[in-house]
């Protein structure tokens, strides 16, 4: 998981689930969390593709609230207001 480059939104890399975005969305909605608002798919190289599940800033805040405090050494992945 990482924050968007210039935004406080969550992006989760999930290239192994590139063909299963509906399944991934259901994982979140089944427990009452927002589904990703977008999936960005890009080529890593000529053979593999990269897939990121992306949430809006507002929905990212809901996910951070759900996750709570970051684990030690992962604080840099949380916005300052959630650490």
PDB file of N, CA, C and O in Angstrom:
ATOM      1  N   UNK A   1       0.845  -1.169   0.000  1.00  0.00           N
ATOM      2  CA  UNK A   1       0.000   0.000   0.000  1.00  0.00           C
ATOM      3  C   UNK A   1       0.884   1.223   0.000  1.00  0.00           C
ATOM      4  O   UNK A   1       1.938   1.236   0.637  1.00  0.00           O
ATOM      5  N   UNK A   2       0.466   2.239  -0.704  1.00  0.00           N
ATOM      6  CA  UNK A   2       1.177   3.500  -0.670  1.00  0.00           C
ATOM      7  C   UNK A   2       0.195   4.620  -0.933  1.00  0.00           C
ATOM      8  O   UNK A   2      -0.887   4.418  -1.484  1.00  0.00           O
ATOM      9  N   UNK A   3       0.603   5.796  -0.526  1.00  0.00           N
ATOM     10  CA  UNK A   3      -0.207   6.967  -0.826  1.00  0.00           C
ATOM     11  C   UNK A   3       0.079   7.399  -2.250  1.00  0.00           C
ATOM     12  O   UNK A   3       1.181   7.191  -2.756  1.00  0.00           O
ATOM     13  N   UNK A   4      -0.912   8.002  -2.902  1.00  0.00           N
ATOM     14  CA  UNK A   4      -0.669   8.574  -4.208  1.00  0.00           C
ATOM     15  C   UNK A   4       0.437   9.614  -4.108  1.00  0.00           C
ATOM     16  O   UNK A   4       0.626  10.212  -3.049  1.00  0.00           O
ATOM     17  N   UNK A   5       1.160   9.835  -5.177  1.00  0.00           N
ATOM     18  CA  UNK A   5       2.353  10.690  -5.138  1.00  0.00           C
ATOM     19  C   UNK A   5       2.108  12.053  -4.511  1.00  0.00           C
ATOM     20  O   UNK A   5       2.898  12.494  -3.677  1.00  0.00           O
ATOM     21  N   UNK A   6       1.047  12.718  -4.886  1.00  0.00           N
ATOM     22  CA  UNK A   6       0.788  14.065  -4.368  1.00  0.00           C
ATOM     23  C   UNK A   6      -0.550  14.156  -3.641  1.00  0.00           C
ATOM     24  O   UNK A   6      -1.102  15.243  -3.470  1.00  0.00           O
ATOM     25  N   UNK A   7      -1.054  13.027  -3.224  1.00  0.00           N
ATOM     26  CA  UNK A   7      -2.382  13.017  -2.621  1.00  0.00           C
ATOM     27  C   UNK A   7      -2.397  12.108  -1.403  1.00  0.00           C
ATOM     28  O   UNK A   7      -1.502  11.281  -1.227  1.00  0.00           O
ATOM     29  N   UNK A   8      -3.400  12.259  -0.574  1.00  0.00           N
ATOM     30  CA  UNK A   8      -3.584  11.372   0.574  1.00  0.00           C
ATOM     31  C   UNK A   8      -4.597  10.293   0.230  1.00  0.00           C
ATOM     32  O   UNK A   8      -5.555  10.067   0.969  1.00  0.00           O
ATOM     33  N   UNK A   9      -4.376   9.628  -0.896  1.00  0.00           N
ATOM     34  CA  UNK A   9      -5.276   8.534  -1.233  1.00  0.00           C
ATOM     35  C   UNK A   9      -4.500   7.226  -1.278  1.00  0.00           C
ATOM     36  O   UNK A   9      -3.305   7.202  -1.570  1.00  0.00           O
ATOM     37  N   UNK A  10      -5.200   6.148  -0.985  1.00  0.00           N
ATOM     38  CA  UNK A  10      -4.583   4.829  -0.928  1.00  0.00           C
ATOM     39  C   UNK A  10      -4.554   4.206  -2.313  1.00  0.00           C
ATOM     40  O   UNK A  10      -5.518   4.277  -3.074  1.00  0.00           O
ATOM     41  N   UNK A  11      -3.409   3.589  -2.616  1.00  0.00           N
ATOM     42  CA  UNK A  11      -3.216   2.800  -3.832  1.00  0.00           C
ATOM     43  C   UNK A  11      -2.585   1.482  -3.390  1.00  0.00           C
ATOM     44  O   UNK A  11      -1.536   1.478  -2.746  1.00  0.00           O
ATOM     45  N   UNK A  12      -3.216   0.379  -3.732  1.00  0.00           N
ATOM     46  CA  UNK A  12      -2.677  -0.931  -3.378  1.00  0.00           C
ATOM     47  C   UNK A  12      -2.324  -1.674  -4.665  1.00  0.00           C
ATOM     48  O   UNK A  12      -3.172  -1.888  -5.531  1.00  0.00           O
ATOM     49  N   UNK A  13      -1.067  -2.058  -4.765  1.00  0.00           N
ATOM     50  CA  UNK A  13      -0.611  -2.818  -5.921  1.00  0.00           C
ATOM     51  C   UNK A  13      -1.098  -4.257  -5.788  1.00  0.00           C
ATOM     52  O   UNK A  13      -0.963  -4.873  -4.731  1.00  0.00           O
ATOM     53  N   UNK A  14      -1.664  -4.783  -6.865  1.00  0.00           N
ATOM     54  CA  UNK A  14      -2.253  -6.123  -6.803  1.00  0.00           C
ATOM     55  C   UNK A  14      -2.179  -6.803  -8.164  1.00  0.00           C
ATOM     56  O   UNK A  14      -3.181  -7.303  -8.677  1.00  0.00           O
ATOM     57  N   UNK A  15      -0.999  -6.817  -8.733  1.00  0.00           N
ATOM     58  CA  UNK A  15      -0.833  -7.348 -10.084  1.00  0.00           C
ATOM     59  C   UNK A  15      -1.260  -8.801 -10.211  1.00  0.00           C
ATOM     60  O   UNK A  15      -1.683  -9.225 -11.287  1.00  0.00           O
ATOM     61  N   UNK A  16      -1.159  -9.570  -9.140  1.00  0.00           N
ATOM     62  CA  UNK A  16      -1.583 -10.965  -9.207  1.00  0.00           C
ATOM     63  C   UNK A  16      -3.102 -11.096  -9.320  1.00  0.00           C
ATOM     64  O   UNK A  16      -3.598 -12.188  -9.597  1.00  0.00           O
ATOM     65  N   UNK A  17      -3.848 -10.019  -9.113  1.00  0.00           N
ATOM     66  CA  UNK A  17      -5.315 -10.044  -9.204  1.00  0.00           C
ATOM     67  C   UNK A  17      -5.821  -9.172 -10.350  1.00  0.00           C
ATOM     68  O   UNK A  17      -6.964  -8.714 -10.323  1.00  0.00           O
ATOM     69  N   UNK A  18      -4.992  -8.945 -11.339  1.00  0.00           N
ATOM     70  CA  UNK A  18      -5.339  -8.041 -12.436  1.00  0.00           C
ATOM     71  C   UNK A  18      -6.616  -8.470 -13.168  1.00  0.00           C
ATOM     72  O   UNK A  18      -7.342  -7.635 -13.706  1.00  0.00           O
ATOM     73  N   UNK A  19      -6.875  -9.759 -13.182  1.00  0.00           N
ATOM     74  CA  UNK A  19      -8.077 -10.277 -13.850  1.00  0.00           C
ATOM     75  C   UNK A  19      -9.257 -10.412 -12.887  1.00  0.00           C
ATOM     76  O   UNK A  19     -10.332 -10.852 -13.293  1.00  0.00           O
ATOM     77  N   UNK A  20      -9.075 -10.043 -11.627  1.00  0.00           N
ATOM     78  CA  UNK A  20     -10.098 -10.271 -10.603  1.00  0.00           C
ATOM     79  C   UNK A  20     -10.498  -8.998  -9.864  1.00  0.00           C
ATOM     80  O   UNK A  20     -10.739  -9.043  -8.657  1.00  0.00           O
ATOM     81  N   UNK A  21     -10.573  -7.884 -10.548  1.00  0.00           N
ATOM     82  CA  UNK A  21     -10.882  -6.625  -9.866  1.00  0.00           C
ATOM     83  C   UNK A  21     -12.269  -6.641  -9.223  1.00  0.00           C
ATOM     84  O   UNK A  21     -12.468  -6.025  -8.176  1.00  0.00           O
ATOM     85  N   UNK A  22     -13.218  -7.328  -9.827  1.00  0.00           N
ATOM     86  CA  UNK A  22     -14.553  -7.424  -9.207  1.00  0.00           C
ATOM     87  C   UNK A  22     -14.479  -8.173  -7.886  1.00  0.00           C
ATOM     88  O   UNK A  22     -15.111  -7.775  -6.908  1.00  0.00           O
ATOM     89  N   UNK A  23     -13.711  -9.256  -7.852  1.00  0.00           N
ATOM     90  CA  UNK A  23     -13.547 -10.036  -6.627  1.00  0.00           C
ATOM     91  C   UNK A  23     -12.909  -9.172  -5.537  1.00  0.00           C
ATOM     92  O   UNK A  23     -13.346  -9.203  -4.387  1.00  0.00           O
ATOM     93  N   UNK A  24     -11.886  -8.407  -5.890  1.00  0.00           N
ATOM     94  CA  UNK A  24     -11.209  -7.536  -4.926  1.00  0.00           C
ATOM     95  C   UNK A  24     -12.184  -6.486  -4.395  1.00  0.00           C
ATOM     96  O   UNK A  24     -12.225  -6.232  -3.191  1.00  0.00           O
ATOM     97  N   UNK A  25     -12.962  -5.881  -5.278  1.00  0.00           N
ATOM     98  CA  UNK A  25     -13.951  -4.888  -4.847  1.00  0.00           C
ATOM     99  C   UNK A  25     -14.934  -5.483  -3.850  1.00  0.00           C
ATOM    100  O   UNK A  25     -15.298  -4.835  -2.869  1.00  0.00           O
ATOM    101  N   UNK A  26     -15.362  -6.714  -4.099  1.00  0.00           N
ATOM    102  CA  UNK A  26     -16.306  -7.374  -3.199  1.00  0.00           C
ATOM    103  C   UNK A  26     -15.703  -7.654  -1.826  1.00  0.00           C
ATOM    104  O   UNK A  26     -16.422  -7.623  -0.828  1.00  0.00           O
ATOM    105  N   UNK A  27     -14.401  -7.926  -1.754  1.00  0.00           N
ATOM    106  CA  UNK A  27     -13.756  -8.132  -0.454  1.00  0.00           C
ATOM    107  C   UNK A  27     -13.994  -6.926   0.446  1.00  0.00           C
ATOM    108  O   UNK A  27     -14.274  -7.078   1.635  1.00  0.00           O
ATOM    109  N   UNK A  28     -13.883  -5.737  -0.120  1.00  0.00           N
ATOM    110  CA  UNK A  28     -14.059  -4.516   0.668  1.00  0.00           C
ATOM    111  C   UNK A  28     -15.532  -4.264   0.974  1.00  0.00           C
ATOM    112  O   UNK A  28     -15.884  -3.976   2.118  1.00  0.00           O
ATOM    113  N   UNK A  29     -16.385  -4.367  -0.022  1.00  0.00           N
ATOM    114  CA  UNK A  29     -17.805  -4.072   0.214  1.00  0.00           C
ATOM    115  C   UNK A  29     -18.446  -5.093   1.147  1.00  0.00           C
ATOM    116  O   UNK A  29     -19.385  -4.757   1.869  1.00  0.00           O
ATOM    117  N   UNK A  30     -17.961  -6.330   1.147  1.00  0.00           N
ATOM    118  CA  UNK A  30     -18.530  -7.366   2.032  1.00  0.00           C
ATOM    119  C   UNK A  30     -18.351  -7.038   3.512  1.00  0.00           C
ATOM    120  O   UNK A  30     -19.112  -7.534   4.343  1.00  0.00           O
ATOM    121  N   UNK A  31     -17.367  -6.220   3.857  1.00  0.00           N
ATOM    122  CA  UNK A  31     -17.187  -5.849   5.268  1.00  0.00           C
ATOM    123  C   UNK A  31     -17.533  -4.382   5.513  1.00  0.00           C
ATOM    124  O   UNK A  31     -17.151  -3.806   6.531  1.00  0.00           O
ATOM    125  N   UNK A  32     -18.263  -3.784   4.567  1.00  0.00           N
ATOM    126  CA  UNK A  32     -18.766  -2.430   4.758  1.00  0.00           C
ATOM    127  C   UNK A  32     -17.770  -1.327   4.464  1.00  0.00           C
ATOM    128  O   UNK A  32     -17.973  -0.186   4.881  1.00  0.00           O
ATOM    129  N   UNK A  33     -16.705  -1.641   3.760  1.00  0.00           N
ATOM    130  CA  UNK A  33     -15.721  -0.623   3.390  1.00  0.00           C
ATOM    131  C   UNK A  33     -15.935  -0.196   1.948  1.00  0.00           C
ATOM    132  O   UNK A  33     -16.510  -0.940   1.153  1.00  0.00           O
ATOM    133  N   UNK A  34     -15.469   1.017   1.605  1.00  0.00           N
ATOM    134  CA  UNK A  34     -15.637   1.473   0.227  1.00  0.00           C
ATOM    135  C   UNK A  34     -14.818   0.627  -0.750  1.00  0.00           C
ATOM    136  O   UNK A  34     -13.691   0.223  -0.466  1.00  0.00           O
ATOM    137  N   UNK A  35     -15.426   0.377  -1.906  1.00  0.00           N
ATOM    138  CA  UNK A  35     -14.721  -0.302  -2.984  1.00  0.00           C
ATOM    139  C   UNK A  35     -13.705   0.672  -3.593  1.00  0.00           C
ATOM    140  O   UNK A  35     -13.867   1.887  -3.471  1.00  0.00           O
ATOM    141  N   UNK A  36     -12.672   0.157  -4.239  1.00  0.00           N
ATOM    142  CA  UNK A  36     -11.777   1.057  -4.964  1.00  0.00           C
ATOM    143  C   UNK A  36     -12.585   1.858  -5.986  1.00  0.00           C
ATOM    144  O   UNK A  36     -13.515   1.337  -6.602  1.00  0.00           O
ATOM    145  N   UNK A  37     -12.225   3.110  -6.154  1.00  0.00           N
ATOM    146  CA  UNK A  37     -12.929   3.953  -7.125  1.00  0.00           C
ATOM    147  C   UNK A  37     -12.401   3.739  -8.529  1.00  0.00           C
ATOM    148  O   UNK A  37     -13.030   4.137  -9.509  1.00  0.00           O
ATOM    149  N   UNK A  38     -11.225   3.099  -8.620  1.00  0.00           N
ATOM    150  CA  UNK A  38     -10.548   2.999  -9.899  1.00  0.00           C
ATOM    151  C   UNK A  38      -9.510   1.891  -9.810  1.00  0.00           C
ATOM    152  O   UNK A  38      -9.007   1.583  -8.729  1.00  0.00           O
ATOM    153  N   UNK A  39      -9.201   1.308 -10.930  1.00  0.00           N
ATOM    154  CA  UNK A  39      -8.069   0.388 -11.041  1.00  0.00           C
ATOM    155  C   UNK A  39      -7.178   0.921 -12.150  1.00  0.00           C
ATOM    156  O   UNK A  39      -7.617   1.052 -13.292  1.00  0.00           O
ATOM    157  N   UNK A  40      -5.939   1.226 -11.823  1.00  0.00           N
ATOM    158  CA  UNK A  40      -5.018   1.687 -12.859  1.00  0.00           C
ATOM    159  C   UNK A  40      -4.163   0.505 -13.289  1.00  0.00           C
ATOM    160  O   UNK A  40      -3.542  -0.166 -12.465  1.00  0.00           O
ATOM    161  N   UNK A  41      -4.145   0.266 -14.575  1.00  0.00           N
ATOM    162  CA  UNK A  41      -3.383  -0.851 -15.130  1.00  0.00           C
ATOM    163  C   UNK A  41      -2.366  -0.285 -16.102  1.00  0.00           C
ATOM    164  O   UNK A  41      -2.707   0.478 -17.006  1.00  0.00           O
ATOM    165  N   UNK A  42      -1.122  -0.665 -15.906  1.00  0.00           N
ATOM    166  CA  UNK A  42      -0.055  -0.196 -16.783  1.00  0.00           C
ATOM    167  C   UNK A  42       0.933  -1.327 -17.018  1.00  0.00           C
ATOM    168  O   UNK A  42       0.979  -2.296 -16.261  1.00  0.00           O
ATOM    169  N   UNK A  43       1.718  -1.192 -18.070  1.00  0.00           N
ATOM    170  CA  UNK A  43       2.732  -2.209 -18.364  1.00  0.00           C
ATOM    171  C   UNK A  43       3.965  -1.966 -17.525  1.00  0.00           C
ATOM    172  O   UNK A  43       4.466  -0.844 -17.451  1.00  0.00           O
ATOM    173  N   UNK A  44       4.457  -3.019 -16.891  1.00  0.00           N
ATOM    174  CA  UNK A  44       5.744  -2.959 -16.187  1.00  0.00           C
ATOM    175  C   UNK A  44       6.880  -3.101 -17.185  1.00  0.00           C
ATOM    176  O   UNK A  44       7.857  -2.353 -17.158  1.00  0.00           O
ATOM    177  N   UNK A  45       6.726  -4.070 -18.059  1.00  0.00           N
ATOM    178  CA  UNK A  45       7.682  -4.312 -19.138  1.00  0.00           C
ATOM    179  C   UNK A  45       6.918  -5.018 -20.248  1.00  0.00           C
ATOM    180  O   UNK A  45       5.687  -5.025 -20.233  1.00  0.00           O
ATOM    181  N   UNK A  46       7.601  -5.598 -21.189  1.00  0.00           N
ATOM    182  CA  UNK A  46       6.912  -6.213 -22.328  1.00  0.00           C
ATOM    183  C   UNK A  46       6.128  -7.469 -21.949  1.00  0.00           C
ATOM    184  O   UNK A  46       5.304  -7.939 -22.733  1.00  0.00           O
ATOM    185  N   UNK A  47       6.373  -8.014 -20.763  1.00  0.00           N
ATOM    186  CA  UNK A  47       5.733  -9.268 -20.370  1.00  0.00           C
ATOM    187  C   UNK A  47       4.677  -9.081 -19.284  1.00  0.00           C
ATOM    188  O   UNK A  47       3.612  -9.694 -19.360  1.00  0.00           O
ATOM    189  N   UNK A  48       4.942  -8.259 -18.287  1.00  0.00           N
ATOM    190  CA  UNK A  48       4.043  -8.153 -17.142  1.00  0.00           C
ATOM    191  C   UNK A  48       3.332  -6.800 -17.083  1.00  0.00           C
ATOM    192  O   UNK A  48       3.818  -5.792 -17.596  1.00  0.00           O
ATOM    193  N   UNK A  49       2.179  -6.819 -16.446  1.00  0.00           N
ATOM    194  CA  UNK A  49       1.410  -5.603 -16.223  1.00  0.00           C
ATOM    195  C   UNK A  49       1.338  -5.332 -14.728  1.00  0.00           C
ATOM    196  O   UNK A  49       1.465  -6.247 -13.915  1.00  0.00           O
ATOM    197  N   UNK A  50       1.136  -4.082 -14.377  1.00  0.00           N
ATOM    198  CA  UNK A  50       0.962  -3.676 -12.994  1.00  0.00           C
ATOM    199  C   UNK A  50      -0.485  -3.212 -12.821  1.00  0.00           C
ATOM    200  O   UNK A  50      -1.044  -2.560 -13.703  1.00  0.00           O
ATOM    201  N   UNK A  51      -1.076  -3.550 -11.697  1.00  0.00           N
ATOM    202  CA  UNK A  51      -2.448  -3.131 -11.405  1.00  0.00           C
ATOM    203  C   UNK A  51      -2.487  -2.524 -10.009  1.00  0.00           C
ATOM    204  O   UNK A  51      -1.968  -3.102  -9.054  1.00  0.00           O
ATOM    205  N   UNK A  52      -3.103  -1.363  -9.902  1.00  0.00           N
ATOM    206  CA  UNK A  52      -3.284  -0.702  -8.612  1.00  0.00           C
ATOM    207  C   UNK A  52      -4.760  -0.466  -8.367  1.00  0.00           C
ATOM    208  O   UNK A  52      -5.470   0.036  -9.239  1.00  0.00           O
ATOM    209  N   UNK A  53      -5.222  -0.830  -7.176  1.00  0.00           N
ATOM    210  CA  UNK A  53      -6.548  -0.442  -6.727  1.00  0.00           C
ATOM    211  C   UNK A  53      -6.385   0.948  -6.118  1.00  0.00           C
ATOM    212  O   UNK A  53      -5.483   1.173  -5.311  1.00  0.00           O
ATOM    213  N   UNK A  54      -7.262   1.883  -6.507  1.00  0.00           N
ATOM    214  CA  UNK A  54      -7.130   3.277  -6.084  1.00  0.00           C
ATOM    215  C   UNK A  54      -8.430   3.729  -5.429  1.00  0.00           C
ATOM    216  O   UNK A  54      -9.517   3.466  -5.945  1.00  0.00           O
ATOM    217  N   UNK A  55      -8.313   4.413  -4.286  1.00  0.00           N
ATOM    218  CA  UNK A  55      -9.464   4.980  -3.591  1.00  0.00           C
ATOM    219  C   UNK A  55      -9.400   6.494  -3.643  1.00  0.00           C
ATOM    220  O   UNK A  55      -8.321   7.073  -3.775  1.00  0.00           O
ATOM    221  N   UNK A  56     -10.553   7.133  -3.539  1.00  0.00           N
ATOM    222  CA  UNK A  56     -10.594   8.591  -3.444  1.00  0.00           C
ATOM    223  C   UNK A  56     -10.005   9.008  -2.097  1.00  0.00           C
ATOM    224  O   UNK A  56      -9.828   8.170  -1.213  1.00  0.00           O
ATOM    225  N   UNK A  57      -9.704  10.281  -1.939  1.00  0.00           N
ATOM    226  CA  UNK A  57      -9.181  10.782  -0.673  1.00  0.00           C
ATOM    227  C   UNK A  57     -10.193  10.520   0.439  1.00  0.00           C
ATOM    228  O   UNK A  57      -9.824  10.061   1.520  1.00  0.00           O
ATOM    229  N   UNK A  58     -11.459  10.808   0.180  1.00  0.00           N
ATOM    230  CA  UNK A  58     -12.508  10.606   1.197  1.00  0.00           C
ATOM    231  C   UNK A  58     -12.611   9.135   1.599  1.00  0.00           C
ATOM    232  O   UNK A  58     -12.680   8.827   2.789  1.00  0.00           O
ATOM    233  N   UNK A  59     -12.622   8.226   0.627  1.00  0.00           N
ATOM    234  CA  UNK A  59     -12.711   6.806   0.942  1.00  0.00           C
ATOM    235  C   UNK A  59     -11.426   6.295   1.582  1.00  0.00           C
ATOM    236  O   UNK A  59     -11.465   5.382   2.407  1.00  0.00           O
ATOM    237  N   UNK A  60     -10.290   6.875   1.208  1.00  0.00           N
ATOM    238  CA  UNK A  60      -9.023   6.508   1.846  1.00  0.00           C
ATOM    239  C   UNK A  60      -9.066   6.833   3.330  1.00  0.00           C
ATOM    240  O   UNK A  60      -8.552   6.068   4.147  1.00  0.00           O
ATOM    241  N   UNK A  61      -9.674   7.961   3.689  1.00  0.00           N
ATOM    242  CA  UNK A  61      -9.794   8.326   5.103  1.00  0.00           C
ATOM    243  C   UNK A  61     -10.605   7.274   5.855  1.00  0.00           C
ATOM    244  O   UNK A  61     -10.281   6.944   6.996  1.00  0.00           O
ATOM    245  N   UNK A  62     -11.660   6.743   5.225  1.00  0.00           N
ATOM    246  CA  UNK A  62     -12.458   5.689   5.856  1.00  0.00           C
ATOM    247  C   UNK A  62     -11.622   4.424   6.061  1.00  0.00           C
ATOM    248  O   UNK A  62     -11.737   3.758   7.090  1.00  0.00           O
ATOM    249  N   UNK A  63     -10.786   4.099   5.082  1.00  0.00           N
ATOM    250  CA  UNK A  63      -9.928   2.922   5.208  1.00  0.00           C
ATOM    251  C   UNK A  63      -8.883   3.113   6.300  1.00  0.00           C
ATOM    252  O   UNK A  63      -8.628   2.191   7.075  1.00  0.00           O
ATOM    253  N   UNK A  64      -8.268   4.307   6.375  1.00  0.00           N
ATOM    254  CA  UNK A  64      -7.298   4.580   7.440  1.00  0.00           C
ATOM    255  C   UNK A  64      -7.970   4.487   8.803  1.00  0.00           C
ATOM    256  O   UNK A  64      -7.384   3.948   9.742  1.00  0.00           O
ATOM    257  N   UNK A  65      -9.195   5.005   8.928  1.00  0.00           N
ATOM    258  CA  UNK A  65      -9.927   4.897  10.192  1.00  0.00           C
ATOM    259  C   UNK A  65     -10.155   3.431  10.555  1.00  0.00           C
ATOM    260  O   UNK A  65     -10.009   3.051  11.717  1.00  0.00           O
ATOM    261  N   UNK A  66     -10.504   2.618   9.586  1.00  0.00           N
ATOM    262  CA  UNK A  66     -10.742   1.198   9.820  1.00  0.00           C
ATOM    263  C   UNK A  66      -9.453   0.482  10.238  1.00  0.00           C
ATOM    264  O   UNK A  66      -9.470  -0.343  11.152  1.00  0.00           O
ATOM    265  N   UNK A  67      -8.342   0.796   9.575  1.00  0.00           N
ATOM    266  CA  UNK A  67      -7.075   0.111   9.845  1.00  0.00           C
ATOM    267  C   UNK A  67      -6.444   0.529  11.165  1.00  0.00           C
ATOM    268  O   UNK A  67      -5.725  -0.259  11.780  1.00  0.00           O
ATOM    269  N   UNK A  68      -6.699   1.748  11.608  1.00  0.00           N
ATOM    270  CA  UNK A  68      -6.116   2.213  12.860  1.00  0.00           C
ATOM    271  C   UNK A  68      -4.645   2.554  12.729  1.00  0.00           C
ATOM    272  O   UNK A  68      -4.188   2.975  11.666  1.00  0.00           O
ATOM    273  N   UNK A  69      -3.908   2.371  13.808  1.00  0.00           N
ATOM    274  CA  UNK A  69      -2.489   2.732  13.843  1.00  0.00           C
ATOM    275  C   UNK A  69      -1.660   1.832  12.924  1.00  0.00           C
ATOM    276  O   UNK A  69      -1.928   0.635  12.826  1.00  0.00           O
ATOM    277  N   UNK A  70      -0.658   2.398  12.254  1.00  0.00           N
ATOM    278  CA  UNK A  70       0.212   1.566  11.420  1.00  0.00           C
ATOM    279  C   UNK A  70       1.120   0.685  12.271  1.00  0.00           C
ATOM    280  O   UNK A  70       1.423   1.009  13.419  1.00  0.00           O
ATOM    281  N   UNK A  71       1.540  -0.413  11.702  1.00  0.00           N
ATOM    282  CA  UNK A  71       2.510  -1.279  12.362  1.00  0.00           C
ATOM    283  C   UNK A  71       3.857  -0.575  12.423  1.00  0.00           C
ATOM    284  O   UNK A  71       4.123   0.297  11.596  1.00  0.00           O
ATOM    285  N   UNK A  72       4.724  -0.928  13.386  1.00  0.00           N
ATOM    286  CA  UNK A  72       6.046  -0.307  13.460  1.00  0.00           C
ATOM    287  C   UNK A  72       6.778  -0.425  12.117  1.00  0.00           C
ATOM    288  O   UNK A  72       6.724  -1.457  11.448  1.00  0.00           O
ATOM    289  N   UNK A  73       7.449   0.643  11.754  1.00  0.00           N
ATOM    290  CA  UNK A  73       8.223   0.764  10.515  1.00  0.00           C
ATOM    291  C   UNK A  73       7.366   0.965   9.271  1.00  0.00           C
ATOM    292  O   UNK A  73       7.908   1.040   8.169  1.00  0.00           O
ATOM    293  N   UNK A  74       6.052   1.054   9.413  1.00  0.00           N
ATOM    294  CA  UNK A  74       5.195   1.329   8.278  1.00  0.00           C
ATOM    295  C   UNK A  74       4.495   2.688   8.418  1.00  0.00           C
ATOM    296  O   UNK A  74       3.581   3.005   7.657  1.00  0.00           O
ATOM    297  N   UNK A  75       4.929   3.472   9.381  1.00  0.00           N
ATOM    298  CA  UNK A  75       4.310   4.774   9.616  1.00  0.00           C
ATOM    299  C   UNK A  75       4.381   5.675   8.387  1.00  0.00           C
ATOM    300  O   UNK A  75       3.474   6.472   8.146  1.00  0.00           O
ATOM    301  N   UNK A  76       5.446   5.552   7.615  1.00  0.00           N
ATOM    302  CA  UNK A  76       5.633   6.421   6.447  1.00  0.00           C
ATOM    303  C   UNK A  76       4.540   6.213   5.397  1.00  0.00           C
ATOM    304  O   UNK A  76       4.378   7.049   4.507  1.00  0.00           O
ATOM    305  N   UNK A  77       3.800   5.129   5.485  1.00  0.00           N
ATOM    306  CA  UNK A  77       2.737   4.867   4.526  1.00  0.00           C
ATOM    307  C   UNK A  77       1.414   5.511   4.942  1.00  0.00           C
ATOM    308  O   UNK A  77       0.458   5.511   4.167  1.00  0.00           O
ATOM    309  N   UNK A  78       1.349   6.054   6.143  1.00  0.00           N
ATOM    310  CA  UNK A  78       0.140   6.694   6.663  1.00  0.00           C
ATOM    311  C   UNK A  78       0.308   8.207   6.581  1.00  0.00           C
ATOM    312  O   UNK A  78       1.403   8.717   6.819  1.00  0.00           O
ATOM    313  N   UNK A  79      -0.753   8.931   6.249  1.00  0.00           N
ATOM    314  CA  UNK A  79      -0.672  10.396   6.329  1.00  0.00           C
ATOM    315  C   UNK A  79      -0.403  10.815   7.768  1.00  0.00           C
ATOM    316  O   UNK A  79      -0.786  10.118   8.708  1.00  0.00           O
ATOM    317  N   UNK A  80       0.241  11.930   7.931  1.00  0.00           N
ATOM    318  CA  UNK A  80       0.621  12.394   9.258  1.00  0.00           C
ATOM    319  C   UNK A  80      -0.544  12.434  10.232  1.00  0.00           C
ATOM    320  O   UNK A  80      -0.373  12.104  11.406  1.00  0.00           O
ATOM    321  N   UNK A  81      -1.726  12.832   9.771  1.00  0.00           N
ATOM    322  CA  UNK A  81      -2.863  12.955  10.700  1.00  0.00           C
ATOM    323  C   UNK A  81      -3.384  11.606  11.195  1.00  0.00           C
ATOM    324  O   UNK A  81      -4.216  11.570  12.102  1.00  0.00           O
ATOM    325  N   UNK A  82      -2.914  10.494  10.620  1.00  0.00           N
ATOM    326  CA  UNK A  82      -3.370   9.164  11.046  1.00  0.00           C
ATOM    327  C   UNK A  82      -2.288   8.399  11.801  1.00  0.00           C
ATOM    328  O   UNK A  82      -2.501   7.238  12.152  1.00  0.00           O
ATOM    329  N   UNK A  83      -1.144   9.008  12.058  1.00  0.00           N
ATOM    330  CA  UNK A  83      -0.079   8.310  12.774  1.00  0.00           C
ATOM    331  C   UNK A  83      -0.213   8.521  14.256  1.00  0.00           C
ATOM    332  O   UNK A  83       0.597   8.007  15.028  1.00  0.00           O
TER     333      UNK A  83
END
